[in-house]
Amino acid sequence: MKISDLKDTAVTSGYKMLNLMAITKMGIKHGPFDLIRDIRRYPWLLDLAKVNRLVTKLSRSRRGNYRKAVGMVLHGIVKEMVHQIEGIFHRQEKLVLHEDMVPPEILRAMGLSPWMPEMLGILLPMIVPNVMEEYIDAAENEGIPADVCSLPKTVIGLTVKDRLPYAKAVVTSNLPCDGGMSSYIYVEKQLKAPVFRLDIPHHFKDERAEVYFSGELKRMIAWLEEHTTGRMDWNLLQEICEERNRMMDYELQLWEMIAARPAPLAADAVYLSHLWFYNVCSGLKSSTEVFRRLVMLAEENLKNGVAAVPDEKYRALLWNPPTMHVIDLFAIAEKRYGVTCIMDSMSFNRLPFIDTSSRESMLQGIGRYIMNGPMARHTRGPMENYFDDIFYIIKRFGIDMLWMAGHIGCKNTQALNNIMREKCRAEGIPVLIIDYDLADPRITSREGIFLQVDHFMENVMKAERRFL
């Protein structure tokens, strides 16, 4: 075995050990009897504890700084997930459930403990691919149509099976789709907690919408102060927004570096870091530190001429959410065809820093991020919102192909597929539309997804497969 291989093995083993230590420390702090009781109530705790399976899955084919970056991002996710779970165990009197389209900055500034129900439907399939099937089935048994997005179905299933934590209040919105909105009817009914619904305008990119939505956030703050023990600390909100800006500055530096060919970092190091740290724990120093270290690893690779994918041949843009139950799709594609995922639609945005000079400017800045939430910013309003970013990213990052994750439950994007094909054909951009379901592997299996990828790469891109 080469020395570099030994170093890579040591890196992965080190992060696995850190993950186990964080989980063990949480269990000891909670106590054995309370832990056993809560595992019975929340059996998904045992599935989350298998997180090192995900570390193995995403690390084994990566080398050097790329492997370090993936391990670091996953360990950051574990640490914050432990903190979130401790909120259920030890801070339930401050617990507020918030929809994935409503980031937690304001809740944290009010001294509340946020919990996002959707994060289980996102994270668990990455670790145990078929784990959400029982919750999806439970939702469909309640009468939810089979073709509704599986992410809100996991929330509904978790709710009706009494697997969500009880909270003092719930905050949701009318994003990103009808399925997402409807899921919180079940949450409200089951938890019997007061619910606040933010109203996002359909046309959300003008000044009038920003002023209106700033008023919605003021209304939400007043409502939370009425229904919870939380009180707004504007100085703390300013610190959180400034920390988010620092994290964003590091991410912009990272994007500048991955535009180089070959890219110094890619795929999971880029999109999982954004998916988690921007939506679950933005504004924390620990989140900023993850991006600072990602920039350092990318800089080192760039300086030494080291590519994330040693023989990068193709650069791909991933559009729509990642294939959660086949989260190692690009880890395999890198090795099999030299495909590097450079950017994805959930991460990329062209939003300004939050202006922290006044309360009003902070609320408008946070409101802008909420209205331009993942998925929602592309599937709400005119179709230019959907297509402009696609072709900007293609030109900005030198993209060779578009991989469209054709999630069967996302009706908005399904409706635009033919237009997208025509526009990409006119620009000479090859398109792969992967038919799959976000959280349900029974719709399209792992083998079925890779069959689609192989067919596209070998017949459209004329690429030679390097291994089976």
NUMI-362358 format. One line per 3 residues: number of its first residue (from 1); their letters; for each residue x, y, z of C-alpha. Coordinates in Angstrom, 2 decimals. Example, Ala and Ser with C-alpha at 12.3 -4.5 7.8 and 13.67 -1.06 7.14 Angstrom:
BEGIN
1	AS	12.30,-4.50,7.80 ~ 13.67,-1.06,7.14 $
! end
This chain:
BEGIN
1	MKI	0.00,0.00,0.00 ~ 1.28,3.49,-0.92 ~ 2.02,6.08,1.77 $
4	SDL	-0.66,8.33,0.23 ~ -3.20,5.52,0.57 ~ -2.27,5.10,4.22 $
7	KDT	-2.71,8.83,4.80 ~ -6.12,8.75,3.12 ~ -7.19,5.80,5.25 $
10	AVT	-6.01,7.62,8.37 ~ -8.01,10.74,7.41 ~ -11.23,8.77,6.97 $
13	SGY	-10.64,6.76,10.15 ~ -9.99,9.97,12.07 ~ -13.26,11.56,10.99 $
16	KML	-15.16,8.36,11.72 ~ -13.71,8.33,15.22 ~ -14.67,11.98,15.75 $
19	NLM	-18.21,11.20,14.62 ~ -18.50,8.27,17.02 ~ -17.13,10.40,19.87 $
22	AIT	-19.70,13.15,19.22 ~ -22.56,10.63,19.15 ~ -21.29,8.79,22.24 $
25	KMG	-20.86,12.02,24.18 ~ -24.46,12.98,23.37 ~ -25.72,9.58,24.58 $
28	IKH	-23.75,9.78,27.84 ~ -25.00,13.31,28.49 ~ -28.60,12.24,27.96 $
31	GPF	-28.30,9.15,30.17 ~ -29.02,5.49,29.29 ~ -32.63,5.31,30.51 $
34	DLI	-33.74,8.54,28.82 ~ -31.85,7.54,25.67 ~ -33.60,4.16,25.45 $
37	RDI	-36.96,5.87,25.98 ~ -36.27,8.40,23.23 ~ -34.96,5.79,20.78 $
40	RRY	-38.31,4.03,21.12 ~ -40.07,7.30,20.33 ~ -37.59,8.32,17.62 $
43	PWL	-36.23,5.11,15.98 ~ -34.57,7.25,13.31 ~ -31.92,8.08,15.94 $
46	LDL	-30.40,4.64,15.35 ~ -30.28,5.26,11.59 ~ -28.56,8.60,12.08 $
49	AKV	-25.98,6.85,14.27 ~ -24.93,4.85,11.18 ~ -23.51,8.03,9.64 $
52	NRL	-20.06,6.49,9.13 ~ -21.59,4.40,6.34 ~ -22.00,7.71,4.52 $
55	VTK	-18.40,8.66,5.26 ~ -17.23,5.38,3.68 ~ -19.54,5.79,0.71 $
58	LSR	-18.33,9.29,-0.16 ~ -14.66,8.92,0.80 ~ -13.43,5.61,-0.58 $
61	SRR	-12.82,6.79,-4.15 ~ -11.50,10.26,-3.24 ~ -7.88,11.12,-2.48 $
64	GNY	-5.85,13.77,-0.69 ~ -7.47,17.11,0.09 ~ -10.67,16.07,-1.67 $
67	RKA	-11.09,13.21,0.80 ~ -10.25,15.56,3.69 ~ -12.88,18.03,2.48 $
70	VGM	-15.60,15.39,2.28 ~ -14.75,14.01,5.73 ~ -14.68,17.50,7.22 $
73	VLH	-18.06,18.46,5.75 ~ -19.67,15.25,7.00 ~ -18.18,15.71,10.47 $
76	GIV	-19.55,19.26,10.54 ~ -22.98,17.87,9.70 ~ -22.69,15.30,12.49 $
79	KEM	-21.73,17.93,15.08 ~ -24.65,20.19,14.19 ~ -27.06,17.24,14.02 $
82	VHQ	-25.99,16.28,17.55 ~ -26.67,19.86,18.66 ~ -30.11,19.74,17.01 $
85	IEG	-30.98,16.45,18.72 ~ -29.84,17.83,22.07 ~ -32.42,20.55,21.49 $
88	IFH	-35.10,17.84,21.62 ~ -33.55,16.27,24.73 ~ -32.66,19.36,26.77 $
91	RQE	-34.27,22.50,25.27 ~ -37.79,21.38,24.43 ~ -39.35,24.41,26.15 $
94	KLV	-37.64,26.53,23.47 ~ -38.14,24.14,20.53 ~ -39.65,25.61,17.35 $
97	LHE	-40.22,23.56,14.19 ~ -39.41,25.44,11.01 ~ -39.93,24.46,7.40 $
100	DMV	-36.84,23.97,5.24 ~ -37.73,27.13,3.29 ~ -37.51,29.21,6.49 $
103	PPE	-33.85,29.46,7.65 ~ -33.24,29.55,11.40 ~ -31.34,32.85,11.82 $
106	ILR	-34.24,34.77,13.38 ~ -35.15,31.84,15.65 ~ -31.58,31.66,16.97 $
109	AMG	-31.47,35.42,17.50 ~ -34.59,35.04,19.66 ~ -32.96,32.42,21.87 $
112	LSP	-35.11,29.60,20.47 ~ -34.03,26.09,19.49 ~ -34.83,25.36,15.81 $
115	WMP	-35.74,21.94,14.39 ~ -36.30,21.38,10.66 ~ -38.56,18.34,10.00 $
118	EML	-37.38,18.00,6.38 ~ -33.76,17.42,7.37 ~ -34.61,13.82,8.28 $
121	GIL	-36.04,13.21,4.79 ~ -32.85,14.68,3.32 ~ -30.18,13.16,5.54 $
124	LPM	-31.53,9.70,6.38 ~ -31.74,8.34,2.78 ~ -28.09,9.29,2.29 $
127	IVP	-27.18,6.97,5.18 ~ -29.79,4.18,4.83 ~ -31.30,4.41,1.31 $
130	NVM	-34.65,2.71,1.99 ~ -35.24,4.11,5.48 ~ -38.00,6.57,4.49 $
133	EEY	-40.23,3.99,2.79 ~ -42.37,3.39,5.90 ~ -43.02,7.12,6.29 $
136	IDA	-43.84,7.57,2.60 ~ -46.27,4.64,2.85 ~ -47.82,6.11,5.99 $
139	AEN	-48.45,9.39,4.15 ~ -50.01,7.64,1.17 ~ -52.20,5.61,3.53 $
142	EGI	-53.50,8.97,4.78 ~ -54.65,9.73,1.24 ~ -51.65,11.69,-0.09 $
145	PAD	-51.29,10.94,-3.84 ~ -48.38,8.70,-4.81 ~ -46.93,11.27,-7.20 $
148	VCS	-46.58,14.05,-4.60 ~ -42.97,14.91,-3.72 ~ -41.58,12.36,-1.29 $
151	LPK	-39.94,15.01,0.92 ~ -43.25,16.41,2.26 ~ -44.54,12.83,2.35 $
154	TVI	-41.71,11.94,4.74 ~ -42.74,14.88,6.95 ~ -46.37,13.73,6.88 $
157	GLT	-45.36,10.12,7.59 ~ -43.12,11.13,10.49 ~ -45.99,13.21,11.84 $
160	VKD	-48.77,10.63,11.65 ~ -46.46,7.98,13.17 ~ -45.67,10.42,16.01 $
163	RLP	-41.95,10.54,15.23 ~ -41.53,14.33,15.24 ~ -40.57,16.18,18.43 $
166	YAK	-43.24,18.23,20.18 ~ -42.62,21.93,19.82 ~ -43.88,25.17,21.31 $
169	AVV	-44.57,26.62,17.86 ~ -44.25,25.93,14.16 ~ -43.16,28.34,11.41 $
172	TSN	-43.81,27.50,7.76 ~ -44.45,29.25,4.44 ~ -46.11,28.84,1.05 $
175	LPC	-42.85,27.54,-0.50 ~ -41.62,25.62,-2.39 ~ -44.68,23.78,-3.76 $
178	DGG	-48.23,22.65,-2.96 ~ -46.94,19.39,-1.46 ~ -44.59,21.21,0.87 $
181	MSS	-47.33,23.58,2.02 ~ -49.88,20.83,2.61 ~ -47.55,18.77,4.80 $
184	YIY	-47.79,21.33,7.60 ~ -51.54,20.83,7.89 ~ -50.70,17.40,9.29 $
187	VEK	-47.98,18.83,11.54 ~ -50.42,21.37,12.96 ~ -53.11,18.76,13.53 $
190	QLK	-50.81,16.20,15.18 ~ -48.67,18.47,17.34 ~ -51.52,20.79,18.31 $
193	APV	-49.00,23.63,18.36 ~ -49.66,27.17,17.10 ~ -48.54,27.65,13.48 $
196	FRL	-47.35,30.80,11.69 ~ -47.41,30.81,7.88 ~ -45.19,33.25,6.03 $
199	DIP	-46.66,34.58,2.79 ~ -44.14,34.86,-0.05 ~ -45.32,36.82,-3.14 $
202	HHF	-45.44,34.98,-6.47 ~ -43.31,37.71,-8.09 ~ -40.62,38.00,-5.43 $
205	KDE	-37.73,39.80,-7.13 ~ -38.85,43.44,-6.98 ~ -38.55,46.06,-4.22 $
208	RAE	-42.26,45.94,-3.46 ~ -42.02,42.22,-2.64 ~ -38.99,42.79,-0.40 $
211	VYF	-40.78,45.51,1.58 ~ -43.90,43.38,1.91 ~ -41.99,40.32,3.06 $
214	SGE	-39.97,42.34,5.55 ~ -43.35,43.15,7.10 ~ -44.15,39.43,7.18 $
217	LKR	-40.96,38.77,9.15 ~ -41.86,41.53,11.63 ~ -45.25,39.89,12.02 $
220	MIA	-43.56,36.52,12.61 ~ -41.24,37.97,15.28 ~ -44.18,39.52,17.14 $
223	WLE	-46.09,36.23,16.87 ~ -43.15,34.22,18.21 ~ -42.77,36.62,21.14 $
226	EHT	-46.45,36.07,21.90 ~ -46.43,32.25,21.62 ~ -42.94,31.34,22.91 $
229	TGR	-40.41,32.50,25.49 ~ -38.23,33.89,22.68 ~ -37.35,37.57,22.57 $
232	MDW	-35.62,39.26,19.68 ~ -32.01,40.26,20.33 ~ -31.18,42.58,17.43 $
235	NLL	-27.48,42.71,18.32 ~ -27.33,38.92,18.18 ~ -29.17,38.93,14.85 $
238	QEI	-26.58,41.37,13.53 ~ -23.77,39.04,14.63 ~ -25.52,36.08,12.98 $
241	CEE	-26.00,37.99,9.70 ~ -22.38,39.17,9.68 ~ -21.22,35.60,10.31 $
244	RNR	-23.39,34.42,7.43 ~ -21.80,37.09,5.23 ~ -18.33,35.84,6.18 $
247	MMD	-19.34,32.29,5.29 ~ -20.72,33.52,1.98 ~ -17.46,35.34,1.24 $
250	YEL	-15.53,32.09,1.69 ~ -17.98,30.25,-0.53 ~ -17.54,32.84,-3.28 $
253	QLW	-13.78,32.30,-3.06 ~ -14.39,28.56,-3.38 ~ -16.53,29.10,-6.47 $
256	EMI	-13.77,31.19,-8.05 ~ -11.31,28.32,-7.57 ~ -13.54,25.50,-8.82 $
259	AAR	-14.00,27.42,-12.06 ~ -10.42,26.37,-12.85 ~ -10.00,23.29,-15.01 $
262	PAP	-9.38,20.77,-13.53 ~ -11.29,21.72,-10.38 ~ -9.46,21.51,-7.03 $
265	LAA	-12.65,20.43,-5.18 ~ -16.04,19.28,-6.46 ~ -19.33,17.47,-5.91 $
268	DAV	-20.16,16.65,-2.27 ~ -17.56,19.06,-0.88 ~ -19.33,21.87,-2.76 $
271	YLS	-23.03,21.03,-2.69 ~ -23.42,19.19,0.64 ~ -21.61,22.01,2.43 $
274	HLW	-24.06,24.54,1.02 ~ -27.12,22.33,1.44 ~ -26.45,21.83,5.15 $
277	FYN	-24.59,24.86,6.48 ~ -26.68,27.47,4.67 ~ -30.08,25.96,5.39 $
280	VCS	-29.64,24.32,8.80 ~ -26.95,26.25,10.65 ~ -26.02,29.46,8.85 $
283	GLK	-24.66,32.29,10.94 ~ -22.61,30.03,13.23 ~ -18.83,30.39,13.57 $
286	SST	-18.47,26.62,13.17 ~ -20.19,26.80,9.76 ~ -17.93,29.62,8.62 $
289	EVF	-14.93,27.58,9.76 ~ -15.96,24.70,7.50 ~ -15.94,26.99,4.47 $
292	RRL	-12.66,28.62,5.52 ~ -11.02,25.20,5.60 ~ -12.61,24.22,2.28 $
295	VML	-11.01,27.31,0.74 ~ -7.63,26.36,2.26 ~ -7.83,22.82,0.86 $
298	AEE	-8.85,24.10,-2.58 ~ -6.07,26.72,-2.56 ~ -3.50,24.07,-1.71 $
301	NLK	-4.70,21.81,-4.51 ~ -4.75,24.70,-6.96 ~ -1.26,25.81,-5.98 $
304	NGV	0.13,22.29,-6.37 ~ -1.76,21.52,-9.57 ~ -3.77,18.75,-7.92 $
307	AAV	-7.24,18.00,-9.28 ~ -10.13,16.71,-7.20 ~ -10.75,14.22,-10.01 $
310	PDE	-7.25,13.34,-11.30 ~ -8.38,12.70,-14.88 ~ -11.24,15.16,-15.18 $
313	KYR	-12.75,14.82,-18.65 ~ -16.25,16.25,-18.31 ~ -17.72,19.00,-16.15 $
316	ALL	-21.35,18.58,-15.11 ~ -24.00,20.90,-13.69 ~ -26.46,19.13,-11.40 $
319	WNP	-29.93,20.63,-11.63 ~ -32.61,19.91,-9.01 ~ -31.95,18.24,-5.63 $
322	PTM	-29.23,15.56,-5.43 ~ -30.19,11.89,-5.67 ~ -30.38,11.42,-1.91 $
325	HVI	-30.61,7.62,-1.78 ~ -27.80,7.38,-4.36 ~ -25.76,10.22,-2.89 $
328	DLF	-22.51,8.70,-4.18 ~ -23.66,9.14,-7.79 ~ -20.81,11.51,-8.63 $
331	AIA	-18.26,9.60,-6.56 ~ -18.91,6.68,-8.93 ~ -19.19,8.86,-12.06 $
334	EKR	-15.82,10.47,-11.29 ~ -14.10,7.11,-11.28 ~ -16.11,5.52,-14.06 $
337	YGV	-16.08,8.34,-16.64 ~ -14.03,11.26,-15.27 ~ -17.20,13.34,-14.72 $
340	TCI	-16.76,16.18,-12.22 ~ -19.83,17.83,-10.70 ~ -18.82,21.49,-10.52 $
343	MDS	-22.00,23.21,-9.39 ~ -25.65,22.49,-8.57 ~ -28.88,24.47,-8.64 $
346	MSF	-29.47,24.21,-4.90 ~ -26.18,25.97,-4.12 ~ -25.74,28.59,-6.81 $
349	NRL	-27.29,32.01,-6.31 ~ -26.54,35.61,-7.17 ~ -27.81,37.25,-4.00 $
352	PFI	-25.99,40.12,-2.24 ~ -24.59,40.14,1.28 ~ -27.00,41.04,4.06 $
355	DTS	-26.80,44.74,4.95 ~ -26.47,44.81,8.75 ~ -26.59,48.59,9.17 $
358	SRE	-30.19,48.62,10.46 ~ -32.96,46.33,11.63 ~ -34.92,47.00,8.48 $
361	SML	-31.99,46.21,6.17 ~ -31.29,42.96,8.03 ~ -34.91,41.84,7.70 $
364	QGI	-34.92,42.73,4.00 ~ -31.67,40.79,3.50 ~ -32.94,37.71,5.34 $
367	GRY	-36.25,38.02,3.54 ~ -34.46,38.07,0.19 ~ -32.77,34.77,1.05 $
370	IMN	-36.04,33.19,2.14 ~ -37.92,34.30,-0.98 ~ -35.03,33.01,-3.11 $
373	GPM	-34.94,29.68,-1.27 ~ -33.56,26.49,-2.85 ~ -35.81,25.18,-5.64 $
376	ARH	-38.31,27.98,-5.02 ~ -36.18,30.66,-6.69 ~ -36.19,28.67,-9.92 $
379	TRG	-39.74,27.29,-9.99 ~ -41.72,30.36,-8.92 ~ -42.60,33.29,-11.16 $
382	PME	-41.72,33.50,-14.89 ~ -39.73,30.71,-16.56 ~ -36.72,33.05,-16.90 $
385	NYF	-36.16,32.42,-13.20 ~ -35.55,28.78,-14.11 ~ -33.43,29.04,-17.25 $
388	DDI	-31.26,32.13,-16.77 ~ -29.15,30.55,-14.03 ~ -28.67,27.34,-16.02 $
391	FYI	-26.93,29.05,-18.91 ~ -25.09,31.54,-16.71 ~ -23.57,28.65,-14.72 $
394	IKR	-22.71,26.75,-17.91 ~ -20.72,29.70,-19.23 ~ -19.28,30.79,-15.88 $
397	FGI	-17.87,27.37,-14.96 ~ -17.16,25.87,-18.39 ~ -19.82,23.16,-18.04 $
400	DML	-19.87,20.34,-20.61 ~ -23.21,18.71,-19.75 ~ -26.35,19.19,-17.72 $
403	WMA	-27.52,16.42,-15.41 ~ -31.16,17.02,-14.57 ~ -32.26,15.06,-11.47 $
406	GHI	-35.78,14.42,-12.75 ~ -37.45,13.87,-9.38 ~ -40.88,12.43,-10.21 $
409	GCK	-42.56,14.42,-7.45 ~ -41.35,17.82,-8.67 ~ -44.14,18.82,-11.04 $
412	NTQ	-42.78,22.31,-11.63 ~ -39.51,21.07,-13.11 ~ -41.12,18.12,-14.89 $
415	ALN	-43.31,20.60,-16.77 ~ -40.24,22.46,-18.06 ~ -38.18,19.48,-19.23 $
418	NIM	-39.09,19.69,-22.91 ~ -38.41,23.43,-23.03 ~ -35.09,22.79,-21.29 $
421	REK	-34.18,20.13,-23.87 ~ -34.90,22.56,-26.71 ~ -32.89,25.38,-25.14 $
424	CRA	-29.92,23.11,-24.40 ~ -30.07,21.64,-27.91 ~ -29.87,25.18,-29.31 $
427	EGI	-26.81,25.88,-27.13 ~ -25.17,22.51,-27.90 ~ -25.36,21.31,-24.27 $
430	PVL	-25.96,17.55,-23.82 ~ -28.71,16.83,-21.25 ~ -29.19,13.78,-19.06 $
433	IID	-32.60,13.62,-17.35 ~ -32.41,11.03,-14.55 ~ -35.83,9.59,-13.75 $
436	YDL	-35.90,8.91,-10.02 ~ -37.56,9.80,-6.73 ~ -35.85,11.95,-4.11 $
439	ADP	-36.29,9.64,-1.11 ~ -37.99,6.48,-2.42 ~ -35.63,3.96,-4.09 $
442	RIT	-38.61,1.80,-5.13 ~ -39.41,4.26,-7.94 ~ -36.00,3.92,-9.55 $
445	SRE	-33.40,1.68,-7.93 ~ -29.71,2.42,-7.58 ~ -29.06,0.09,-10.51 $
448	GIF	-31.73,1.87,-12.55 ~ -30.14,5.27,-11.96 ~ -26.69,4.07,-12.99 $
451	LQV	-28.17,2.37,-16.06 ~ -29.48,5.76,-17.20 ~ -26.09,7.38,-16.55 $
454	DHF	-24.21,4.64,-18.41 ~ -26.59,4.85,-21.38 ~ -26.11,8.63,-21.61 $
457	MEN	-22.34,8.62,-21.19 ~ -21.71,5.78,-23.63 ~ -24.27,6.64,-26.32 $
460	VMK	-24.48,10.44,-26.17 ~ -21.05,11.44,-24.84 ~ -19.28,8.44,-26.47 $
463	AER	-17.31,7.95,-23.26 ~ -15.46,4.76,-22.47 ~ -16.38,3.10,-19.18 $
466	RFL	-13.32,2.49,-17.01 ~ -14.80,-0.09,-14.66 ~ -18.10,-1.89,-14.12 $
! end
